Amino acid sequence: MNFRIGLIEFILIQLIVYTAIWMLSEYIGFFITLTFPVLVTAVLLISLIAEWIEPSRVPRLFFKFLFAAILTPLIVLAFFTALHNGHWGWMDQL
């Protein structure tokens, strides 16, 4: 059985997962949606540098998936920030 996931399905799955994390805990959701894009950006930059130095046969879809993995959590973060007007209840306890 050969199961391949497309870019749209990948984005939708990410949206569902990040939203579920936000619904369970705003604190964890906030930090996950901040840290994952940073980590994936580092992977993307290293991949692009390696591709620039020595071109490989990595499909372009790989880079599109990484780009989507950067943008999706930032979109979820922006949505929940707008939803809460930039005020987080867990920050009041600090």
C-alpha positions in Angstrom: 0.0 0.0 0.0 1.5 3.2 -1.2 0.1 6.2 0.7 1.1 9.6 -0.3 0.0 12.8 1.3 -0.4 16.0 -0.7 0.5 19.5 0.3 -3.1 20.5 1.0 -3.7 17.5 3.2 -0.5 18.3 5.0 -1.6 21.8 5.7 -5.0 20.8 6.9 -3.6 18.1 9.2 -1.2 20.7 10.7 -4.1 23.2 11.2 -6.1 20.6 13.0 -3.2 19.5 15.2 -2.1 23.0 16.1 -5.7 24.1 16.8 -6.2 21.0 19.0 -3.0 21.8 21.0 -4.3 25.4 21.4 -7.6 24.2 22.6 -6.0 21.9 25.2 -3.5 24.5 26.5 -2.9 28.0 25.4 0.5 28.1 27.0 1.8 25.0 25.2 0.1 26.0 22.0 1.7 29.4 22.1 5.2 28.1 22.6 4.9 25.2 20.1 3.6 27.6 17.4 6.6 29.8 18.1 9.3 27.2 18.3 8.4 24.8 15.4 8.6 27.5 12.7 12.1 28.4 14.0 13.3 24.8 13.9 11.8 24.1 10.5 13.3 27.4 9.1 16.8 26.1 10.2 16.2 22.8 8.5 15.0 24.7 5.3 18.0 27.0 5.3 20.4 24.1 5.8 18.7 22.1 3.0 18.8 25.1 0.6 22.5 25.7 1.3 23.2 22.0 0.8 21.2 22.1 -2.4 23.1 25.2 -3.6 26.5 23.6 -2.9 25.7 20.3 -4.5 22.4 19.9 -6.3 20.6 16.7 -5.6 17.4 15.0 -6.8 15.3 16.1 -3.9 11.9 16.9 -5.3 10.8 20.5 -5.0 7.7 19.3 -3.1 10.1 18.8 -0.1 10.8 22.5 0.0 7.1 23.3 -0.3 6.3 21.0 2.6 9.0 22.8 4.7 7.6 26.2 3.7 4.1 25.1 4.7 5.4 23.7 8.0 6.8 27.2 8.7 3.7 29.2 7.7 0.9 27.0 9.1 1.8 27.4 12.8 2.3 31.1 12.3 -1.1 31.4 10.8 -2.6 29.5 13.8 -0.7 31.8 16.1 -2.0 34.9 14.4 -5.5 33.5 14.5 -5.5 32.8 18.2 -3.7 36.1 18.9 -6.5 38.0 17.1 -9.1 35.8 18.9 -7.7 36.8 22.3 -6.8 40.4 21.3 -3.2 39.7 22.2 -4.0 39.1 25.8 -3.1 35.8 27.3 -4.6 34.6 30.6 -1.5 32.6 31.5 0.7 35.7 31.3 -1.3 37.3 34.2 0.0 34.6 36.5 3.7 35.5 35.8 
